[in-house]
Each structure stands twice: as structure tokens, then as C-alpha cells.
Amino acid sequence: MQFYEENRRPESNRKFLIKQVEEQSDWCDVTLRIGPWEKKFHGCVLVASPFFDQILKSNFLEKQTGKIEMAIGTPVTLEMAVMFLYGRKPLFTEENIEQMMDLAEFLLIPNLKAACVHWITRLNITEGNCINIIQLSSLYDLYIPECEEYFEGHCSKRFNTISRLT
């Protein structure tokens, strides 16, 4: 038996699975649907989410048909959340972060939630996004001290401006 002395990592199956999803291969056996949008994924990857695991293990109609109708998120955010299970890093934005947090909670994917929280904590706090971040912090029990400091610092300025006007 021969082996190579090179210290190489073997090719990952992940990229082949992603390619099959991109090509919508017949190997993709579970269809996710939101409204008119639908896309096929691998059931063996989806079960990394306890939500999908329960659906695909139970005697629900979705297991028999291989089609799961979703009512949370958008096609873009749902696909990003599912592709996270394939190892793809989502492209978070201020516009989609709340939906991504919702999907992470709903699909029971703690690593996706952790990635969302990490992105939020690295966000530059501004007057435009501070309230949204505080709302997310309240909804998901997050502690983001920079946001609180920003809010407290700017809140007193606003109250002073308002009191001068009245």
C-alpha cells in the first residue's frame, strides 16, 4: 500500500454538496419553499438543524413529499441560513440581520445565532441603527455595551435639545 508523504488535506465533500445545490441536482432530496420560490437541498445536511431533523424524522406530510413550506424569512435569508449548514458564511447586512436572527432561533441553529451576534457586536453604532440594535438586544437577550453607551451619550443631548425647544 502506497501513501503520499505530502501533508495535504483531503478534498472536502462540502464543495461537491454545494455544487449539487447550485445545479439543483437530483441528489438534493428536500425542497424548501417560500411562496413561489423553491429550492432543493440535501436532507442529510438539513438535519443538522433540529427543526428540520424533527420534520424529516416524523410522520409529517413533509417527510413523505420531500417539500417543506416555510413562512419565516425571505428566500434570500432562508437560503443563507440553510447554506450556513453547508459551511457557507452568510453575508450579513443591517437590513437582513433581524431575519437571520429569527431564522437562527426558529431553525435552532446556535452557531448561526452566534455568527449574527458576532457581526452585531462588530457593527459601528450610529444614530440610525442604535434603536434597531437595542430592539434586537431586547428580543434575543444580548448585551452590547457599545450600543448602550452610544444611546446614553446621545439620549442626554436629545433631551437637552428638546427641553430648549419647549
N, C-alpha and C positions, 0 to 999 in steps of 0.2 A: 504494500500500500504506500503510495506516494503522497506527500503533502508539501505544500509550498512553505518555504521558510519566511516569506514576506509576512509582515504583520498587517494584514488587511482586514477590514471589517467586511463581513458578507453583505451582499446587496440586500436591501430591506424590501420586504414584501409590501410595505406600506405604499411605495410609489406605484406598484402594479395595481393595488386596490384602488388608489386614487385615479389612475388611468382608466380603469374599468368604469368608475363612476362618471368620469368625464365623457367616456364613449357610450355610456348607458348600456353597458354590456348585459347579456343575458345572465351573467353571474350575479348581477345585482338583483336580489330577490324580494326586496321590500320597497314599496312605493310610498313616499310621503307626499301629501297633497295639502295645499292651502288654496282654496278657491280653484281657479283654473290652472294654477301652477302645480306641476307634479314632477318628481324626480326619484329615480331608483337608487337604492343604496344596498349595502350588504347587511343582512340580518345579523351575521356573526360579529360585525363591528357595532351595529346599533345596540346590541345587548350590553355594551359597556355602560350604557345609561340604564339605571334601574327602572325608569319609566318604560322604555322600550322593551327591556327584559321581561317585565311583567306582562305586557301586551302580547309579546311573541311566545311566552310560555303558557299563557292561559288559553282557555277555550273561547276567546272572543272572536267575533267575526273577522277582525283584522288579521288574526293569525291564519285563518282559512283563506282569505282573499289575498293576503300579502299587501294590502293597501291600508294606510293609516291616515285618516283625515285629521289635520291639525287646525287648531283655532287660536294659536298663540304665535306672536311674532309676525314677520313678513317672510316671503320666500327667500329674500337675501339673508336675513338674520337666522332663519331656521337652517338654511344651508351652511352658513358659517358655523353654527353650533354643532351640527352633525359632522361637518368636516373637521372640527376640533377633535372628534373621536378618532379620526383618521390620522391625527397628528399635525394638522394644519393650524397655524396660528391665525386667529381671526383679525380682521382689520377693524379695530375699534374706532369709533368716532363719537363726538358729543351727541350726535343725532341718534346713534344706534345703541349706545351703552345701556340705556334703561331696558330696551328689549332684550339685549344679550343677557343682562342680569336676570330678567324674567324667565328667559329660556333656561338658563343655568339652574335656577331654582325649580322650575317646572319639570325639567328633564332629569333632575337630580344628578347634576354633573358638578361636583365640588371643585374640580380643577379649573373648569371654565369660570366659575364664580371667582375663584382666586385670581385668575388672569384678569378678569374685569376689575376687581378691587385693586390689583397692582397697577392697572392702567389709570384708574381714577386717582390713585394716590400720587401718580407722577404728572397729573394734569396741572397746567398752570391755572390757578384760580383767578377768575375775573368777575367783574360785576355781572356779566351776562350768564355765567354758568354756576355761580355760587349757590343760588337758590335751588337749582336742579340737583346739585351735589348734596346739599343738605337734605333734600327730599329723599334721594337715594340712600343717604346715610341713615335716615329715619326708617325707611322701609326695610332695609337689609341689615340693620343693626351694625353699621360701620362706624369706625371712629377715624375721622380725618381732621387732625388738629389744624392743619393749614387753612382749611375751609372755615373752621370756627374762628380762628384768629382774624382772617380776612373779613368775615361777617361782623365780628365785634368791632374791628377797627373802622369799617366803613359805615356801620349802623349808627354810631355816635355822630359821625359827620352828617348823615342824612337827617337825623333828629334835630341837630342844631340848625340845619338849613330850613327845615320845616317850621321850627319854632320861631325863627326870624321872620318868616313869611306871614305868620299868624298874629 
